[in-house]
């Protein structure tokens, strides 16, 4: 496993160095191999199984149980670091939401993590210990939720001419309005699915996020001076809340069996 980690690290380092030399260190290109190489190596180990290529076929189960999770843990940290701290300049290309190198790479690694999660949930050797299915689901959805914040911040940065800085983004009414709408849409999705699956716990998770949106609207959005963005935020969030009330009522409590 240590040899596997060393191989992945050296390969990522070398490819990153070559990429930086080719681009002159500009843009986000040199950052991408640090997540893509370990992520793709982990996926190859997990999904080739007993037919894995050398040298992984001899101890395929051990590589899947210990090696792949180690590489995916690094990929997960790479994912969050890139999502929340990098502006993701695609130089010499123009920035387009989703269709830029950083976010396309993040989508690929989210798919790899999702595939790993499905293997864990069916009991395949993909982690040293057993993990409850519910914990795997929460981990995957929270990772997606956190990564999406970076996408929103970069869109505001490139399209709204707001520097990619936490304090400056927090002071931007455009970003704050986008954040309120994004949280409300997320709550709508969670509560809608929870209603259809009769999952009260998931419904309350979405409702809690909705409460946070309401608190944020009055404590943060109202304090800003950007009138247009503030009005749009209130109107969209209000409309989505009405939609939530119509589409996603609280699922009924499970009926308790009558005891004699």
Order of alpha helices (4+ residues) and beta strands (2+ residues): alpha-alpha-alpha-alpha-alpha-alpha-alpha-alpha-alpha
